[in-house]
C-alpha cells in the first residue's frame, strides 16, 4: 500500500490503560498498565477505572513512544477505542486521542473494540500467515462471548452469543462463590490442575442454535454447595480444587460444543480464538483437540494480544487504512458503551 503508516493506538475500554505504536502491521511497542484497585471490590468499579485512566494515559503513551524509539512528529494517525466498553473509560481515551491528533494535525480514528480483538490475528508475526477470509472467530472475555463468521476485516456475522453472562463473568462469579478473590478466572484455571473435572455436574443450559448461556451455572453451583456446606463447614476448603475443575469443565464444554457445531454448520476449517479467557489452559487444550478432530486448525495469538491491549486497536486502524485510506473521525462522533459487532460502523 505504499508507505507504511505509523499509528499511535490507545485502548481504554475497561480497566487496562494501553498504548501501542504500529509501523504498518508491525508492532513497535505495546505498553499496558493494569488497575489493581478493583480487586478489593470484587469487580471493576467504573468511576475508579476512569480516574485511573486519566492518571495513567500520559505515562503509558510516553512509554510506548520511548519503546518504539519514535517521536510525536513521526506519527501519521492516532487510533482509539470508540466502543464497546465503560463509557467513562472510553471517554478518556477518545478525548486524549482526538486532542493529540488535532494538535499534531493528523487523523484520529475510532475503532471497534471487539473487531480489534479478532483482527489481532493479522498482526505481523503472530502467525506464519494471517488467516484467510472467511474464517470463524471465538471471542471470549469478561464482558463478551461471541461466535463469529469473519467475512472480511469490516464484516462480522454473529453466529452465536451468550444470552446473559459472558464466559469470563461466569468464571469470576463462580470463583467468588467458592471463596476466591477477583479476578477469579485465572485462579480457577490454576486450581483446576489438581482437581477432578467430573467431581461435580453443573448446569449447562443449551439455548437455540449456536447461542450460549452461563447465568444458570451460578445458580447450579449455589444449589449444589448449600447442603454440602451445611453438612460439612470445611467443604469448600477440602474440595476447592475439584470444584474449580468442575466449573471450568462446564464452561469450557459449552464453548467447545458451540465452536464445533459452528465448524460443521459453516464448513469452515479455521477457528481464531481471542479475548482474555483465551489464556485459560483447558479451553486452549480442549478446543485445539476438538477443532483438529474436525480437520481444522485453531489459531491463538500470544497472550499479550488476547487480553485488552492497544496493539489490537492499532492493527484494526492499519487494516482499515490499507483498504480505505485514513479517515478522520468527527469530534461529534460519540463513544458508545454498546456497539453490536455486526452493526455498520461509521468511521467519519
Residue pairs with C-beta under 8 A, 6 or more apart in sequence:
1 321
1 322
4 23
4 24
4 26
5 22
5 23
5 24
5 76
5 77
5 318
5 321
5 326
6 21
6 22
6 23
6 28
6 70
6 74
6 75
6 76
7 21
7 22
7 75
7 76
7 77
7 78
7 79
7 109
7 314
7 317
7 318
7 321
8 19
8 20
8 21
8 61
8 64
8 65
8 75
8 77
8 78
8 79
8 97
8 100
8 314
9 18
9 19
9 20
9 21
9 22
9 78
9 79
9 80
9 111
9 310
9 311
9 313
9 314
9 317
10 18
10 19
10 57
10 61
10 78
10 79
10 80
10 81
10 93
10 96
10 97
10 310
10 313
11 17
11 18
11 19
11 20
11 32
11 80
11 81
11 93
11 113
11 116
11 308
11 309
11 310
11 312
11 313
12 18
12 53
12 57
12 80
12 81
12 85
12 89
12 90
12 92
12 93
13 81
13 83
13 84
13 85
13 86
13 89
13 90
13 93
13 113
13 308
14 44
14 49
14 85
14 86
14 89
14 142
14 143
14 308
15 34
15 35
15 38
15 44
15 49
15 52
15 89
16 32
16 33
16 34
16 35
16 307
16 308
16 309
17 32
17 33
17 35
17 52
17 53
17 56
17 57
17 60
18 30
18 31
18 32
18 33
18 60
18 308
18 309
18 310
18 311
18 313
19 29
19 31
19 32
19 57
19 60
19 61
19 63
19 64
19 65
19 310
20 27
20 28
20 29
20 30
20 31
20 64
20 309
20 310
20 311
20 313
20 314
21 27
21 28
21 29
21 64
21 65
21 67
21 68
21 70
21 314
22 28
22 311
22 314
22 315
22 317
22 318
23 68
24 124
24 318
25 122
25 123
25 124
25 315
25 318
25 319
26 123
26 124
26 125
27 123
27 124
27 125
27 311
27 314
27 315
28 67
28 68
28 69
28 70
29 63
29 64
29 65
29 66
29 67
29 68
30 64
30 304
30 305
30 309
30 310
30 311
31 60
31 61
31 63
31 64
31 67
31 310
32 60
32 308
32 309
32 310
33 56
33 59
33 60
35 48
35 49
35 52
35 56
37 45
37 48
37 52
38 44
38 45
38 48
38 49
38 182
39 181
39 182
39 183
41 48
41 182
42 176
42 181
42 182
43 172
43 182
44 86
46 86
46 87
46 88
46 89
47 88
49 86
49 88
49 89
50 86
50 88
50 89
50 91
50 92
53 89
53 92
53 93
54 92
57 92
57 93
57 96
61 96
64 310
65 71
65 72
72 100
72 104
73 104
75 104
75 106
76 106
76 107
76 326
77 101
77 106
77 107
77 108
77 109
77 317
77 321
77 326
78 97
78 98
78 100
78 101
78 104
78 106
78 107
78 108
78 109
79 97
79 108
79 109
79 110
79 111
79 313
79 314
79 316
79 317
80 93
80 94
80 96
80 97
80 98
80 108
80 109
80 110
80 111
80 313
81 90
81 93
81 94
81 110
81 111
81 113
81 116
81 313
81 335
82 90
82 94
82 110
82 111
82 112
82 113
82 329
82 333
82 335
82 336
82 339
83 90
83 112
83 113
83 335
83 336
83 337
83 338
83 339
84 112
84 113
84 114
84 143
84 144
84 336
84 337
84 338
84 339
85 113
85 143
85 335
85 337
86 337
87 335
87 337
90 335
90 336
90 337
91 335
94 110
94 335
97 108
98 108
98 329
98 331
100 108
101 107
101 108
101 328
102 108
102 331
107 326
107 327
107 328
107 329
108 328
108 329
109 317
109 320
109 321
109 326
109 327
109 328
109 329
109 347
110 329
110 333
110 335
110 347
111 313
111 316
111 317
111 320
112 316
112 339
112 341
112 345
113 308
113 313
114 139
114 144
114 146
114 156
114 341
115 153
115 154
115 156
115 316
115 341
115 345
116 312
116 313
116 315
116 316
117 139
117 141
117 274
117 275
117 306
117 312
118 137
118 139
118 148
118 150
118 156
118 272
118 274
119 153
119 312
119 315
119 316
119 319
120 126
120 274
120 301
120 305
120 306
120 309
120 311
120 312
120 315
121 127
121 130
121 131
121 272
121 274
121 299
121 301
122 130
122 131
122 153
122 315
122 319
123 301
123 305
123 311
123 312
123 315
126 301
126 302
126 305
127 299
127 301
131 150
131 270
131 272
131 299
132 270
133 150
133 151
133 152
133 153
134 149
134 150
134 151
134 152
134 268
135 149
135 150
135 268
135 270
135 271
135 272
136 147
136 148
136 149
136 150
136 159
136 259
136 262
136 263
136 266
136 268
136 270
136 271
136 272
137 146
137 147
137 148
137 149
137 150
137 156
137 271
137 272
137 273
137 274
138 146
138 147
138 148
138 255
138 259
138 271
138 272
138 273
138 274
138 287
139 145
139 146
139 148
139 274
139 275
140 166
140 167
140 168
140 255
140 273
140 274
140 275
140 276
140 277
140 278
140 283
141 166
141 167
141 168
141 275
141 276
141 277
141 308
142 166
142 168
142 169
142 172
142 183
142 185
142 276
142 277
143 166
143 168
143 169
144 162
144 166
144 275
145 161
145 162
145 166
145 167
145 168
145 212
145 214
145 255
146 158
146 160
146 161
146 162
146 341
147 158
147 159
147 160
147 161
147 210
147 258
147 259
147 262
148 156
148 157
148 158
148 159
148 341
149 156
149 157
149 159
149 262
149 266
149 268
150 156
150 157
150 272
151 157
153 316
153 319
153 320
153 323
154 320
154 323
154 345
156 341
156 342
157 342
158 340
158 341
158 342
159 209
159 210
159 262
159 265
159 266
160 209
160 210
160 211
160 212
160 258
160 262
161 211
161 212
162 211
162 212
162 213
162 214
163 207
163 211
163 212
163 213
164 213
164 214
164 215
165 173
165 213
165 214
165 215
165 217
165 218
166 214
167 212
167 214
167 251
167 254
167 255
167 277
168 185
168 275
168 276
168 277
169 214
170 214
170 215
170 217
170 218
170 251
171 184
171 185
171 188
171 247
171 248
171 251
171 277
171 280
172 182
172 183
172 184
172 185
173 184
173 218
174 184
174 188
174 217
174 218
174 221
174 247
174 251
175 181
175 182
175 183
175 184
175 185
175 187
175 188
175 244
175 247
176 182
176 184
177 218
177 221
177 222
177 225
178 221
178 225
178 236
178 240
178 243
178 244
178 247
179 236
179 240
180 187
180 188
180 191
180 240
180 244
181 187
185 276
185 277
185 280
186 279
187 244
188 244
188 247
188 248
189 248
189 279
189 280
189 281
189 282
191 240
191 241
191 244
191 245
192 241
192 244
192 245
192 248
192 282
193 241
194 241
194 245
195 240
195 241
195 242
195 243
195 244
195 245
195 246
196 241
196 242
196 245
196 246
197 245
197 246
197 248
197 249
198 246
198 249
199 239
199 242
199 243
199 245
199 246
200 224
200 242
200 243
200 246
201 246
202 217
202 220
202 221
202 224
202 246
202 247
202 250
203 216
203 217
203 219
203 220
203 250
204 217
204 250
204 253
204 254
205 213
205 214
205 216
206 213
207 213
210 258
210 261
210 262
210 265
211 258
212 254
212 255
212 258
214 251
214 254
217 247
217 250
217 251
221 243
221 247
225 235
225 236
225 243
228 235
229 235
229 236
232 238
236 243
248 280
248 282
249 282
252 280
252 282
252 283
252 286
252 287
255 283
255 287
256 283
256 286
256 287
256 290
259 271
259 287
259 290
259 291
260 290
260 291
260 294
262 268
262 271
263 269
263 271
263 291
263 294
263 296
264 294
268 296
269 294
269 295
269 296
269 297
270 296
270 297
270 299
271 287
271 291
271 296
271 297
271 298
271 299
272 299
273 283
273 284
273 287
273 298
273 299
273 300
273 306
274 301
274 305
274 306
275 306
275 307
276 306
276 307
276 308
277 283
278 284
278 300
278 301
278 303
278 306
279 303
279 306
279 307
284 298
284 300
287 298
288 298
291 297
291 298
292 298
300 306
304 311
305 311
305 312
320 327
320 347
324 347
327 347
327 348
328 348
329 347
329 348
330 348
333 346
333 348
339 345
